[in-house]
Amino acid sequence: MNHRTQLPTEPEPEASRLVQAANGSRWRTAGRASNGEQLYVLDGTPLDTCPMWVRARESELVDITGGPLTAVDEGAAA
């Protein structure tokens, strides 16, 4: 008889995506907040050393940059 508890598996980390804000600044996705909202860091910031409290929520970026974030085609951006 097997009475092991099934532990939830952690989801695969999402691939980082590049976006551009309305003011022209470029940001990279950097995980999610506890409420599920997308988090971002300035493009070029090392994600593995950037603390969660430094990351910006999507709603904050839209407010402070003056408009929505748009996806950047990284192949064309290179």
Stockholm file with secondary structure:
# STOCKHOLM 1.0

chainA/1-78         MNHRTQLPTEPEPEASRLVQAANGSRWRTAGRASNGEQLYVLDGTPLDTCPMWVRARESELVDITGGPLTAVDEGAAA
#=GR chainA/1-78 SS CCCCCCCCCCCCCCCCCEEECTTSCEEEEEEECTTSCEEEEETTCCTTTCCGGGSEEHHHHHHHHTSCCEECCHHHHC
#=GC SS_cons        CCCCCCCCCCCCCCCCCEEECTTSCEEEEEEECTTSCEEEEETTCCTTTCCGGGSEEHHHHHHHHTSCCEECCHHHHC
//
